[in-house]
Amino acid sequence: MAGKIISVVNRKGGVGKTTVTLGLADTLIAETEKPYKAGEPVVLTIDLDPQGSLTRALLYDRNDTSKQTRLRDAFEGGRTFAACLEGRVGRAAKDATEYLTHGVGPIGKHYSMLANEASAWNVEREALRTAGEVRLQAAVKEMLRELAGVYRYVLIDAPPGQTLVAEAAIQTSDLVLCPTSPDLLSYWGLESFDDYLKELCAGGGPLARFVFTKFKKKVPKYDPQDRVHELVNAFAPPERYVTLLREAGEKSAVGGQSINLPFDPQGCGTP
């Protein structure tokens, strides 16, 4: 049975995409295997952002000198999304699993990752020039489906903006999470992004959910988070938004609910 592909996307940066990806990975690895079997292909995280925030969060620890070589080793060993994509477009790629780095995440609850580096920008641009849009997106989809055939969950931290690589990931996903902060700067453009997702996945695409992050327990009078919730609810019905980072046992300040995956983490059944 193929695993589930979950993409965390938003055209705006700084809204918590990497944080949501990390939190979801940690939660799934903890909830899926009890007891956890080390080395089981359960959770894979993929950094699609050439800026590499997820890569650095998982492969570099400035407080632990023994872990400060993993990032360099991944780059020098060509174990990155950029290297895998370059090979796929050129039809000379190895098995996608050979580009992975294993043993990342919480101690005792490790999972795997596909790192990324700044050269991914150039790889995508060169692929467009030499192979074209159709071949580029087909290579990304092929790679993701291959990895979903091995791992139970494939979690994708997408880059900000609107790229062909991110579009291919969205179209291949079973679920799309769109984190947004409850402030007006983060809200502007969100409705057009929702329209873009609907157009991109016309004819029956992945489920899409808005994920509210960074809620404040005590809201100052000038804070617009109540208003932002109303605005989003005007175009996205309540079942399409969820609330993260609230205190345990507390009701969200503006409604919403905890993330409920449209499939069972224990069995990874179909939606």
KASUL-V8744 format. One record per helix or strand of 3 or more residues. SS is the DSSP state (hx for helix, st for strand). FROM is the first residue (numbers start at 1). LEN is the number of residues. If there is no record, write none. Layout:
# KASUL-V8744
ss & from & len
SS & FROM & LEN
SS & FROM & LEN
This chain:
# KASUL-V8744
ss & from & len
st & 4 & 5
hx & 17 & 16
st & 43 & 5
hx & 53 & 7
hx & 65 & 3
hx & 70 & 7
hx & 81 & 9
hx & 96 & 4
st & 101 & 4
st & 111 & 5
hx & 120 & 11
hx & 133 & 16
st & 153 & 5
hx & 164 & 9
st & 175 & 7
hx & 184 & 4
hx & 190 & 11
st & 207 & 7
hx & 225 & 11
hx & 238 & 3
st & 241 & 3
